[in-house]
Amino acid sequence: MINSPAKRHWRMSVFLWIGLPFIAFVGIAKAAPDLVPAWKAQSGSGVTGTFTAAREVCSHGSCDFYGDWKAADGTSTRTNVLLYDGPDSMPVGETAVALDSGAPGGVFATGGGSSHLLLTAFAVGGLAAAIAWPVFLWRTWRTSHGRRIPSPEPAGAAA
């Protein structure tokens, strides 16, 4: 297959106008809110409680568990939350000890896991894309405007 300049330009345009903004959005809007709570849970900070699985959602060989969480002291509850760093399998109705460290969408299993590293990678990638996008757009605009051929001088113009 021929890798022509037009094809490379098309790929770069799609990446600049769709790819980088998408990466920036996912990294910043989706991963960043859970980043600090994930690191807090990794260090053991948060309110300890019990997560009870209500449903299982599987995709691409891994499963996520959603359910209800209740604080050990009974002072607070959360419904329909995701169990981060949960076990590989968990039948509906089974319970697990989990920490609520303030993540908007879920609680963290106390057994540990790597969600804090994954969320960090997504947030850093999103931030890098958010910084790179305007830089690449500026460089592309500057390069395209620098290639313009100046109009020739009118005939008979004196230098």
Secondary structure, DSSP 8 states (H G I E B T S, - for coil): ----HHHHHHHHHHIIIIIHHHHHHIIIIIIHHHHHHHHHHHTT-SEEEEEEEEEEEEETTEEEEEEEEEETTSS-EEEEEEEET--S---TT-EEEEEE-S-SSEEEETT--SHHHHHHHHHHHHHHHHHHHHHHHHHHHHHHHHT-------TT---
